[in-house]
Amino acid sequence: MGKLLKDKKIEILEGRNVAEPGGMPRFEWVPIHEGKLWAYVRQLSAREYYAAMAVQAEEEMLFIINWRDDITTDMIIKYKNRYYNITRIDTFEGYKSDIKIYATGGDEEPPR
């Protein structure tokens, strides 16, 4: 595949319950890393569909980052102020150099 240029910044977020004053839990998306990660980003496909009386858009994206072992499909990616649900993680046949993350979405708000 050759060397890909990781020239975009992303955040990988994990859902956590955070205690509010008074003990009530509040769900929130928090980064699993400090700062932002460098990534190669490519749009694989896009489609429009009708939902709730409006045209919605959904993108399928590929993100390639340096290898790490703490990413799951329960997490989301924030890229250019849009949120993508991680659908698949490809570890390049177990090599610890890069990791491919496939995601869908492109929503302006994170899932709840």
N, C-alpha and C positions, 0 to 999 in steps of 0.2 A: 504494500500500500504506500510505502514511502513515508517520508517525514511530513506531517501535517502541521500547519502553523496554528498554534494555540494563541490567538490574539484577541479573544473576547473574554470578558469577565462575567462569571456566573456565581450564584450562591446556591448551595444545597441546604434545604431546610427540613427539619424534622418536627413533627407535631408533638407538643408536650402540654400537660396540664400544669399550670402555674397557680400557686395559692394566692388568692386575693386577700386583702385585709378582711378579717372576719371568718377566714377559713374556706370560703367558697372557691372551688377550682375554676380556672378560666383556661380554655384551650388557646394555644398560640403556636405559630410557626417560628422556630428559632434556627439560626445557622449551626451546622455541625462543625464549623471551622472558623478560624479568625480571618477577617478580611474577605476578599473574593478570590475565586480560583480562576486561573487561566484555562481557557478551553477552546478547542476547535468546534465550531457550531455550523451545522448545515440543516436547512429545511428540507425534509424528505417529501412531504406532500401537504396540501391544504385543501380544505373543503368548506363550503358554506351549507348551513342547514337552518331550517325554521324552528324556533323554539320560543315560547312565551310571546308570540306576536311580533317577533323581531328576527332579523337575520343574524345568526351567530356564525362565528368562524372557528375552525379547529385546525391546528397545525400538528403535523408529526415532525419531530425534531430529533437530530442526532447531536449529542454532546460528547466530545472525547477529552478526557482530562488525564493527568498523571495518575498512576495506579494508587488506589487506596482500598482498604477492606471494610470500611464502615458505612457503605451506601446500600440502601435497601429500596424495594419498590413501594414502601410505605412513605417515602420522602417525596419532596417536590423540588423543582429547580426554579429559581427566579433569574430571568434574563431579560434585560431591557424593560424592567417594570412589568413583566408578564410572568405568569405562573404556569408551569408545565408539570403534569403528573408523570412520574417515572413509571414506565411500563415494562422495561426489560433492561437488564444489565449484562453486558458481554465482556468477559474478562480476558479476551484474546487467548483462548485455550490455556489459561492458567499462567501465562507469562506476566510478570509483575512490572510492566513498563507503562502501559496505558490501559484505560478502561473506557468502553463505549457505553453510553447511557442513552436509551431510546425513551422519548417522552412525548406525550400528547397534551394538547390544551391550547394555551396562549391567552388565558383569561386575565383580565385586569385585576381581579381579586383572587386571593388564595382560597382554596376549598375550606369549608368549615367542618 
